[in-house]
Amino acid sequence: MNLFKRSSIYLASNMLNALVPFILLPILTRYLTTAEYGKLAIFQTLIIGLMAVIGMNTIGAANRKYFDTDKTGLPEYNGVCIHILLISTLVTLILASIFSNTLMSFLSIPITWLYGAIIISVGTFLIQLRLGQYQVREMAIRYGVLQVSQSCLIFVLTILFVVILNGNTTGRINAILFGTIICAIISLTLLYKDKLIKIGRFNQIYFKDALNYGLPLAPHVIGIFFLSSVDRFFINKILGSSDAGVYMFAVQISLSIAVLFDALNKALVTSLFAILAENNLEKLNKTVRLTCLFFIVVFILGLLSFIIGPLVVELVGGLRFSAASSVIGWLCLGQAFGGMYLMVTNYIFYAKKTGLLSIITISTGFFNIFLLTFFINYKGIEGVAMAFAISMFIRFILTWLLAINVSHFSWLDAFDFKKDIIK
């Protein structure tokens, strides 16, 4: 399958995957109050935080293993990733039981939600492992079917639990929980069916290799959490769950932009790794020039969101969520910088310099917390969104500089047109 077809499938899949929760937005905003939506936002943020530790980010290690010359040990390597998932889940459950009262007091959600979030995190790991194995093999259609099926299943369950059974926030959470469990079972079954996983034997060498790849990414994932999710905790505590709900609503809309970038990244990463492995300077220079052109286009789109975003907020959210108009532009601009970041971060993953990437992400994550605690007192949720956009810009610039530094070719040569003329 050529790059255009593969890109089109990933784009269509990600758009459908994003369209489902987007269709749910006007439904949820009419069946849930802003305070209830805020509690739902805290629950979903908790899941994102748990994903930083459950599985120890070894999905990336399994995907990277596929590009090694010897692929005979891949099923056993994937099995070791499951071992790490089980160990990290057990540790998380123990810590959750010890600090449950403190966590519930801080998050203001029931204890059952905490354990539900852990189950969802485990299920998401299994689904992402299956999706990752499809992606590295360029099986875009199967990838899309599984991804969209999960979203559609959760959509149907949400309508059942929230609209028909009047389940409110708990109904939405149950829909996510049951939908994830069903798709996780399917994903694990497919991994066994395709002989891509062996769990029986513990391989110490693979165990160390997976952790060596995944552990340095822990600060990176935590940094992403500090950048893109922790703000909801601050809003909930300082401004209240109602403002957290309004902010999360705006975040959901802005994520429609991130979906496009994610689709493009998924389509291009395999080809980029192949070009880097081939080390063809002409292809590398062309890739660099297209990347910089992408930056210009995306930045312009980010600025346009200040005009278009409020119109979308009014159309989808109605009067109850109209306050989101003040933050949507900043959030979309931040997502634009996130798209630029994705275009350069794969150079670092290929070079296996994940530790350096983690330093950048965790540093900008802490910087985001510093900014939002300062801006939130003066500008409310708009200040939080401004802090997000600034922090995402700084992360992109630092990551770009790191990508240039770790690449085995000169990015500046891509713009040395005199050499092209001489040739």
C-alpha positions in Angstrom: 0.0 0.0 0.0 1.5 3.4 -1.0 2.0 6.3 1.3 -1.1 8.3 -0.1 -3.5 5.4 0.4 -2.1 4.6 3.9 -2.2 8.3 4.9 -5.8 8.5 3.6 -6.9 5.5 5.6 -5.2 6.7 8.8 -6.7 10.2 8.3 -10.2 8.8 7.7 -9.9 6.4 10.7 -8.7 9.1 13.0 -11.4 11.5 11.8 -14.1 8.9 12.3 -12.6 8.1 15.7 -12.7 11.8 16.7 -16.1 12.4 15.1 -17.8 9.9 17.4 -17.0 11.8 20.7 -17.5 15.1 18.8 -21.1 14.0 18.0 -21.5 13.1 21.6 -20.5 16.6 22.7 -23.9 18.3 22.1 -25.6 15.3 23.6 -23.5 15.3 26.8 -23.6 19.1 27.2 -27.4 18.8 27.3 -27.7 15.8 29.6 -24.9 16.8 32.0 -24.4 20.0 33.9 -21.1 21.9 33.7 -20.3 20.5 37.2 -21.0 17.0 36.1 -19.0 17.5 32.9 -16.2 18.8 35.1 -16.1 15.6 37.2 -16.1 13.5 34.0 -13.1 15.6 32.9 -11.2 14.8 36.2 -11.9 11.1 35.6 -10.6 11.1 32.1 -7.6 13.1 33.2 -6.9 10.4 35.9 -6.8 7.8 33.1 -4.3 9.8 31.2 -2.1 10.0 34.4 -2.4 6.3 35.0 -1.3 5.5 31.5 2.1 7.1 32.3 2.9 4.3 34.7 0.7 1.3 33.8 2.7 -0.7 31.2 5.7 1.6 31.6 5.5 3.0 28.0 6.7 -0.3 26.5 4.3 -0.2 23.6 6.9 2.1 21.9 9.6 -0.5 22.6 7.5 -3.3 20.9 6.9 -1.1 17.9 10.6 -0.2 17.6 11.6 -3.9 18.0 9.8 -4.6 14.7 12.4 -2.6 12.8 15.3 -4.6 14.1 16.9 -7.1 11.7 16.0 -10.2 13.7 12.2 -10.4 14.1 12.0 -14.0 15.3 11.9 -12.9 19.0 9.1 -10.4 18.5 6.2 -12.5 19.9 8.3 -13.2 23.1 9.3 -9.5 23.3 5.6 -8.5 23.1 4.9 -11.1 25.8 7.5 -9.4 28.1 5.6 -6.1 27.6 2.5 -7.9 29.0 4.6 -9.1 32.0 5.6 -5.4 32.6 1.9 -4.4 32.3 0.9 -6.9 35.0 3.7 -5.9 37.4 3.0 -2.2 37.0 -0.7 -2.7 37.4 -0.2 -4.7 40.6 2.0 -1.9 42.0 -0.5 0.7 41.0 -3.4 -1.2 42.7 -1.4 -1.5 45.9 -0.5 2.2 45.9 -4.1 3.2 45.1 -5.4 1.2 48.1 -2.9 2.8 50.4 -3.5 6.4 49.3 -7.2 6.0 48.3 -8.5 8.4 50.9 -6.0 11.1 50.0 -6.6 10.7 46.3 -10.4 10.8 46.6 -10.2 14.0 48.7 -8.0 15.7 46.1 -9.9 14.5 43.1 -13.4 14.7 44.6 -14.6 11.5 42.9 -15.8 8.1 44.3 -13.3 5.4 45.0 -14.9 3.1 42.5 -14.0 5.6 39.8 -10.3 5.2 40.7 -10.3 1.4 40.2 -12.4 1.8 37.1 -9.8 4.2 35.7 -7.1 1.6 36.4 -9.0 -1.1 34.5 -9.5 1.2 31.6 -5.8 2.0 31.5 -4.9 -1.7 31.4 -7.4 -2.3 28.6 -6.1 0.7 26.7 -2.6 -0.6 26.8 -3.7 -3.9 25.3 -5.6 -2.1 22.5 -2.7 0.2 21.8 -0.3 -2.8 21.6 -2.5 -4.4 19.0 -2.9 -1.1 17.1 0.9 -0.6 17.2 1.5 -4.0 15.6 -0.9 -3.1 12.8 0.8 0.2 12.3 4.4 -1.0 12.0 3.2 -3.6 9.4 1.4 -0.9 7.5 -2.0 -2.7 8.0 -3.9 0.6 7.9 -7.3 -0.9 7.2 -7.2 -3.3 10.2 -5.9 -0.5 12.3 -8.8 1.7 11.3 -11.4 -1.0 11.8 -10.3 -1.7 15.4 -9.9 2.0 16.3 -13.3 3.1 14.9 -15.1 0.0 16.3 -14.0 0.9 19.8 -15.3 4.5 19.4 -18.6 3.3 18.0 -19.1 0.8 20.7 -18.5 3.4 23.4 -20.8 5.8 21.6 -23.7 3.2 21.6 -23.1 2.4 25.2 -23.1 6.1 26.1 -26.4 6.6 24.4 -27.8 3.6 26.3 -26.5 4.5 29.7 -26.8 8.3 29.6 -29.7 9.1 27.4 -32.0 6.0 27.7 -31.2 5.0 31.2 -30.5 8.5 32.5 -27.1 7.4 33.9 -25.6 10.9 33.9 -21.8 11.0 34.6 -21.7 7.4 35.9 -23.4 6.2 32.7 -20.7 7.8 30.6 -18.0 6.2 32.7 -19.6 2.8 32.5 -19.8 3.1 28.8 -16.0 3.9 28.6 -15.3 1.0 31.0 -17.3 -1.7 29.3 -16.4 -0.6 25.8 -12.7 -0.7 26.7 -12.9 -4.1 28.3 -14.6 -5.6 25.3 -12.1 -4.2 22.8 -9.2 -5.1 25.0 -10.3 -8.8 25.0 -10.7 -8.6 21.2 -7.2 -7.1 20.9 -5.6 -9.7 23.1 -7.3 -12.5 21.1 -6.1 -11.1 17.8 -2.5 -10.9 19.1 -2.7 -14.6 20.0 -4.4 -15.5 16.7 -1.7 -13.7 14.7 1.0 -15.3 16.8 2.4 -12.0 17.9 2.5 -12.7 21.6 4.1 -15.3 23.9 3.5 -14.8 27.6 4.6 -18.1 29.0 8.4 -17.6 29.1 10.1 -14.7 30.9 13.0 -13.4 28.9 15.3 -11.3 31.2 17.2 -9.7 28.3 14.0 -8.6 26.6 12.6 -7.4 29.9 15.7 -5.1 30.4 15.6 -3.9 26.9 11.9 -3.0 27.0 12.4 -1.1 30.3 15.5 0.6 29.0 13.3 2.0 26.2 10.2 2.6 28.3 11.5 3.9 31.7 13.3 6.9 30.2 10.0 7.8 28.6 8.2 7.9 32.0 9.2 11.5 32.7 8.3 12.2 29.1 4.8 10.9 29.5 4.5 12.5 32.9 5.6 15.8 31.3 2.9 15.4 28.6 0.4 14.9 31.4 1.6 18.1 33.1 1.4 19.9 29.8 -2.0 18.8 28.5 -4.0 17.4 31.4 -3.0 18.5 34.9 -4.6 21.9 34.3 -8.0 20.4 34.9 -7.0 19.5 38.5 -6.0 23.1 39.2 -9.2 24.5 37.6 -11.3 22.0 39.6 -9.6 22.9 42.9 -9.3 26.7 42.4 -12.2 27.6 40.2 -14.6 24.7 40.7 -15.9 21.7 38.8 -18.2 23.9 36.7 -15.2 25.8 35.1 -13.4 22.5 34.8 -16.3 21.2 32.7 -16.3 24.3 30.5 -12.6 24.1 30.0 -12.8 20.3 29.2 -15.5 21.0 26.6 -13.2 23.4 24.8 -10.3 20.9 25.0 -12.5 18.3 23.4 -13.2 20.6 20.5 -9.5 21.5 20.1 -8.6 17.9 20.0 -10.2 17.7 16.6 -7.1 19.5 15.3 -4.8 17.1 17.2 -6.5 14.2 15.5 -5.4 15.3 12.1 -1.8 15.7 13.2 -1.9 12.2 14.9 -3.2 10.7 11.7 -0.5 12.3 9.6 2.2 11.2 12.1 1.0 7.6 12.1 1.0 7.6 8.3 4.5 9.1 8.0 6.5 7.5 10.9 7.1 4.2 9.1 8.3 5.9 5.9 10.4 8.3 7.9 12.2 5.5 9.8 12.8 3.8 6.4 14.3 7.0 5.0 16.5 7.5 8.0 17.7 3.9 7.8 18.4 4.3 4.1 20.4 7.5 4.8 19.7 8.9 1.4 20.6 12.6 1.7 18.4 13.7 -1.2 15.3 12.2 0.4 16.3 13.5 3.8 16.7 17.0 2.6 13.3 16.9 0.8 11.7 15.6 4.1 13.2 18.5 6.0 11.9 21.1 3.5 8.4 19.6 3.6 8.5 19.6 7.4 9.3 23.3 7.6 6.6 24.1 5.1 4.2 22.1 7.3 5.2 24.3 10.3 4.2 27.5 8.4 0.8 26.1 7.3 -0.1 24.8 10.7 0.8 28.0 12.5 -1.5 30.0 10.2 -4.3 27.5 10.9 -3.7 27.9 14.6 -4.1 31.6 14.4 -7.4 31.2 12.4 -8.8 29.2 15.2 -9.2 32.4 17.2 -11.9 33.4 14.7 -13.5 30.1 13.8 -13.3 28.5 17.3 -15.9 30.7 19.1 -18.4 30.0 16.3 -17.9 26.2 16.8 -18.3 26.6 20.6 -21.6 28.4 20.2 -22.9 25.9 17.7 -22.0 22.8 19.6 -22.2 23.8 23.3 -25.0 26.3 23.4 -25.3 29.0 26.1 -24.4 26.7 29.0 -20.8 26.3 27.7 -20.5 29.7 26.0 -17.6 30.7 28.3 -15.4 28.2 26.4 -15.2 30.8 23.6 -12.5 32.7 25.5 -10.1 29.7 25.6 -10.7 27.8 22.4 -8.3 29.9 20.3 -5.4 29.4 22.7 -6.1 25.7 23.0 -6.2 25.2 19.2 -2.9 27.2 18.9 -1.4 24.9 21.5 -2.6 21.9 19.6 -1.0 23.4 16.4 2.4 23.5 18.2 1.7 19.9 19.3 1.4 19.0 15.6 4.7 20.6 14.8 6.3 18.7 17.7 5.1 15.4 16.3 6.8 16.1 13.0 10.3 16.3 14.7 10.0 14.0 17.7 10.2 10.8 15.5 13.8 11.7 14.7 14.6 11.4 18.4 12.7 8.1 18.8 14.7 6.7 15.9 17.9 7.8 17.5 16.8 6.2 20.7 17.5 9.4 22.6 14.3 9.1 24.6 16.0 10.2 27.9 16.9 13.6 26.4 13.3 14.0 25.1 12.0 13.2 28.6 14.1 16.0 30.1 12.5 18.5 27.6 9.0 17.3 28.2 9.1 17.1 32.0 10.8 20.5 32.1 8.2 22.2 30.0 5.5 20.3 32.0 6.7 21.9 35.2 7.0 25.2 33.4 3.3 24.9 32.4 2.3 24.3 36.0 4.2 27.4 37.0 2.6 29.5 34.3 -1.0 28.3 34.9 -0.8 28.8 38.7 0.2 32.4 37.9 -2.2 33.1 35.1 -5.2 31.3 36.6 -5.5 34.0 39.4 -5.6 36.8 36.8 -7.3 35.4 33.8 -9.2 32.4 35.0 -9.5 29.5 32.6 -8.3 31.8 29.7 -5.0 32.1 31.6 -4.8 28.3 31.9 -5.2 28.0 28.1 -2.6 30.7 27.5 -0.1 28.8 29.7 -0.8 25.7 27.7 -0.1 27.4 24.3 3.1 29.0 25.5 4.4 25.8 27.0 3.5 23.8 23.9 5.5 26.3 21.8 8.5 26.0 24.1 8.4 22.2 24.0 8.2 22.3 20.2 11.2 24.6 19.8 13.4 22.6 22.3 12.4 19.3 20.7 13.2 20.6 17.2 16.6 21.7 18.4 17.2 18.3 19.9 16.1 16.5 16.7 18.6 18.6 14.7 21.3 17.7 17.2 20.7 13.9 17.3 20.2 13.5 13.5 23.0 11.9 11.6 22.7 14.5 8.8 22.7 18.3 8.6 19.3 20.0 8.5 20.9 23.2 7.2 22.0 21.3 4.0 18.3 21.0 3.1 18.3 24.7 2.4 21.6 24.9 0.7 20.1 25.3 -2.8 23.5 26.1 -4.3 24.5 22.5 -3.9 21.3 21.5 -5.7 22.1 23.8 -8.6 25.7 22.5 -8.8 24.3 18.9 -9.0 
